[in-house]
Amino acid sequence: MTDRENLLAKEDRIDLIYESLSSKLPDTSISKNSDEVSIKINSNNPDPIEISIQLIQNQYRVTYWDGYAVNEFYDYANLNKALKKFNKFTLKAFNNIQKFGIK
């Protein structure tokens, strides 16, 4: 087992992903620590849309929750690949909001 890179080591890249989304959807929030980064798209839904990346058991888990029924997650050994999926999930959330709105 090897040590994995701290998520905050890529904080600049994470901030760029967040800034891109929050410029289109101003009611978003981000929480960051060394083991987890989470972006929430705030709405009236008590369980809002959330995209996260977590360091779990020496792997990076990227999760997408649409706020209603769709929950996807992928595990990666490589942080850069996990960040690519994290970015794709933010784009997916934005596109779904454009198509269906936010409740």
C-alpha positions in Angstrom: 0.0 0.0 0.0 1.4 3.4 -0.9 0.4 6.8 0.5 -1.9 8.7 -1.7 -1.6 12.4 -2.5 -3.5 14.8 -0.2 -6.5 16.3 -2.0 -5.4 19.8 -1.1 -2.2 19.3 -3.0 -4.4 19.9 -6.1 -6.3 22.7 -4.5 -5.7 25.1 -7.4 -7.2 22.7 -9.9 -10.1 22.0 -7.6 -10.7 25.7 -7.2 -10.7 26.2 -11.0 -13.4 23.5 -11.3 -15.4 25.1 -8.6 -15.0 28.6 -10.0 -16.2 27.5 -13.4 -19.3 25.9 -12.0 -20.1 28.7 -9.5 -19.8 31.3 -12.2 -22.7 29.6 -14.0 -24.6 28.6 -10.9 -24.0 31.2 -8.2 -25.8 29.3 -5.4 -23.1 26.7 -4.9 -20.8 25.9 -2.0 -17.6 24.0 -1.5 -16.0 22.3 1.5 -12.4 21.1 1.4 -10.1 19.1 3.6 -7.2 16.8 3.0 -9.4 13.7 2.5 -12.6 15.1 0.9 -13.7 17.9 -1.4 -17.5 18.4 -1.9 -19.4 20.8 -4.1 -23.1 21.3 -3.3 -25.6 23.1 -5.6 -28.0 24.6 -3.1 -31.7 24.5 -3.7 -35.0 24.0 -1.8 -34.2 20.3 -1.9 -33.2 19.1 1.6 -30.7 16.7 -0.1 -29.1 18.9 -2.8 -27.1 18.0 -5.8 -23.6 17.0 -4.6 -20.3 16.1 -6.4 -17.5 14.9 -4.2 -14.1 13.3 -4.2 -12.9 11.4 -1.2 -9.7 9.5 -0.3 -11.1 6.1 0.9 -8.9 3.1 1.6 -6.0 4.4 -0.5 -8.3 5.2 -3.5 -10.0 8.3 -4.7 -13.8 7.9 -4.9 -15.7 10.4 -7.0 -19.4 10.6 -6.4 -22.3 12.3 -8.1 -25.7 12.7 -6.4 -28.5 14.4 -8.4 -30.6 15.2 -5.3 -33.3 12.7 -6.2 -32.5 9.2 -7.5 -29.2 9.1 -9.4 -26.1 8.2 -7.4 -22.9 7.3 -9.3 -19.4 6.7 -8.0 -16.1 5.7 -9.4 -12.9 4.6 -7.7 -9.5 5.6 -9.1 -5.9 4.9 -8.0 -4.7 8.1 -9.8 -5.7 11.5 -8.5 -5.5 13.2 -11.9 -8.0 10.7 -13.4 -10.3 11.2 -10.4 -10.1 15.0 -10.9 -11.1 14.5 -14.5 -14.2 12.6 -13.5 -14.9 15.2 -10.8 -14.9 17.9 -13.5 -17.1 15.8 -15.8 -19.6 15.3 -12.9 -19.8 19.1 -12.4 -20.5 19.5 -16.1 -23.1 16.8 -15.9 -24.8 18.6 -13.0 -24.8 21.9 -14.9 -26.2 20.3 -18.1 -29.0 18.5 -16.1 -29.9 21.8 -14.4 -30.1 23.5 -17.8 -32.3 20.7 -19.2 -34.6 20.1 -16.2 -34.2 23.0 -13.8 -33.4 22.9 -10.2 -35.9 22.2 -7.5 
